[in-house]
Amino acid sequence: MTDVMAEPRQRRELTPRERIVRSASQLIRTKGVSGTGVREVVAHAGAPRGSLQHYFPGGKDQLVTEALLWAGGVAARRVARALERSGAVPSALLANIVGDWRDEFGRDGFDGGCPLVAAAADVAATSDELRATIARAFDGWQEPLAGALVECGIPVGRAPALALVVISALEGAILLARARCDVAPLDAIVTELGPMLDAAAPGRRRSRPATSPQ
């Protein structure tokens, strides 16, 4: 499966440690935290035996923490990439962000979701540490998204809340798309939320009605 949470435009080969972190994130998005075993992660990464102890002396807890923060960082960098393609139009920014998920579901099926949501639904309710990690990862996504909305002409005072709305809508649409095996929920947030974002950018030129990339 191609991972929509993978680094965009990867320009160098990942180190064994980085491969393990990425593999942990990929497995969490399909199996959750409790269903992801450390040996499975090492095997998935193609890393040498003993790698986990060497690179992650804190064991699975450390690995999961780094995998979730990595996923948040990748989401943040994808915002920058979407902004480059958007022409600084808010609805186009949203369409490009959503389009990455739409493309994956259309190409690879509906098995994989967002690792942050998978982790939150799995064990966050019983782990204050993990819940704090997930919150940090979401913050690391929300802040650059708010910055991108400001670049698109949305006032600084509104951008953080609207970024939170976008993330919340996207995560809900991802869950519904997986449950229904249908990308229609993703298309709906682009159609309905895109014009609202454009309206929040006073004086910004308007795009034609946004649709998810086909």
N, C-alpha and C positions, 0 to 999 in steps of 0.2 A: 504494500500500500504506500502510495506517495503521501507524505505527511504535510498537511497544510501548515502545521506548526514548525516545519523545518526552516532553517535559515534561508532567506531569499538570496539568490545569487552567490551561493557559497563559492569562495575563490581559493580556498586552500583545503588540503586534506585535514580532517579532524584528527586530533590526538586520540589515543586509546581512552583517556579520561573523558574527553568531550564526547566520544562515541557512546560511552556508557551512560552519560547524562542524557544524551539525546534518545537513546534506546529506552531508558526509563520513562521519559516523557511519552514516547510513542506507545509503550505498553500500558501506561496508566490511562491513556485516553480511550483504550478499548476494554481494559480489565479493572480499572480502579486501582487504588493503592493496595488494598488487602489482597487483591487477586494477582498482583505483580510480584513474582519471586525474584530474589537477587541473582540466583543462578541463571534464571531465564534472561534477565537483563544482560548479564555478561555474555551469554551465548548469542543473544540477539545482536549485541555490539561487535561480536567477533573478537573480543578482547582476550588476552591470555588469562589462564587460571591464576587465581590469587590477586587479580586486578582490584577487586572490590576492597579487600583488606588494605591493599597498598595505597589506593587513591582515596578511599573513604573509610578512615579509621572509626568514624562514628556510625558505621553500618548503614542499614537501610534508611534510618531516619535522616541521616545526612544526605544520602543519595536522593531521596524523595524531595527534600528541601531544595537541593540544587536543581533537580529536574523541573520542579514547578516554577522556580524563579527564572530558569532558562526559558521555559515556555512563555512566561510573561514578557521576557526580554525580546523574544522572537516576534511576539504579537506587536510589541512597540515598534520594532524595526519595520514590520510590514505596514504599519501606519505611515511611516515616512515614504515607503515605496508607493503606497496608494496616493499619497499627497502629490508626489511627482507626476502621477498619471492623471490627476483630477482637474488640472487647470485651475486649482484653487477655488473650485465650486463645491460647496458642501455636499450636495446630493451626489455629485460624481465621486467625491471621497468615500461616501458611504457605499455606493455601488461597487467601487473597486475593492473595498474591504470585504463586503459580502460576497463578491465574485470569486474570491479565493476559495471560500467554503463551497459555493455552488459548483465550481469547477471540480473540486475533489469528489463531492458526492456523485456528480454525474459521471465521473471517470472511474472511481474506485468503489462505489457503493457507500453504505451508510453505517459501517461498523465503527468508525473512529469519530469521537467528539472532541471537545476541548478538555485537556488534562486538568485544568483548574476546576471545572465543574465536576468532572469525574471524581476528583479528590474530595471536593466539598461534600458531594452526595454520599461518599463512601465512609469516611471516618472523621471528618472535621468536627462533627457534633460532639465527639468524645475526646478530642485532642486540641487543647488550647494552642499548643505549639504549632500544629499543622494548620489550624485555622488562621493563626497569625501569618504564617508563610503564604497561604493562599491570598490573604488580604494584601500583603506586600506585593505579590505578583500582579494582582489586579490593579493596585495603585501604580505599578510600573508600566501598565498598559494605559490606564486612564489619563495619566499626566501628559504623555506625548500626544494622545488623541485630542485632549483639550487644546494643546498647543497647535495641532494641525487645524482644528476648527477655528482658532484665532487667525491662523494664516489664511483661512478661507473667508475671513471677514466677520466672524461671529464675535460679539463683544467679550472681553476677558471675563467679565462678571458672570456671563451665562455659560461659557464654554465648559467648565468642569461638570456642571449638572447635565448638560447635553451630552457630554462624553459618557457619563454614567448611563444615561438613557440609551445611547447607542449600544454600549456593551451589554446592558441588560436585555435589550431587544434582540441583539444578535445571539446571545447565549440561549435565550428562550426559543428563538427560531431554529437554532441548531438542534436542540432537544426535540422539538416537534418534527423537524425534517427527518431525524433519525427514527422517531417512533412511527411516522407515516411512510417512510421511504419515499419522500416527495420533497422537492425543493421549493414548493409553493410558499411555505412560511418565510423563507429567505426573500423570495420575490416580493412578498407582502410588505416587509419592513422597508425595502427600497422604495416601493411605490408610495407608501403612506408616510414614512418618516423623512424621506428625501425632501419633499416640498416644504416640510416643516423646518428642516435645517436651512434650506435656502431662504425662507422667510425670516429666519433669525439673523441673517447677514444683511443689514441695511446697506443699500447702495451697491451691493455686489451684483455683477451681471448674472443673469439667470441662465441655466442650461435648459435644454429641452427636457421634458419629463424623464426622470432617471429610470432606467431599467437595469436589472442585473446583467452583467456580461454573459452572452450566450456562448 
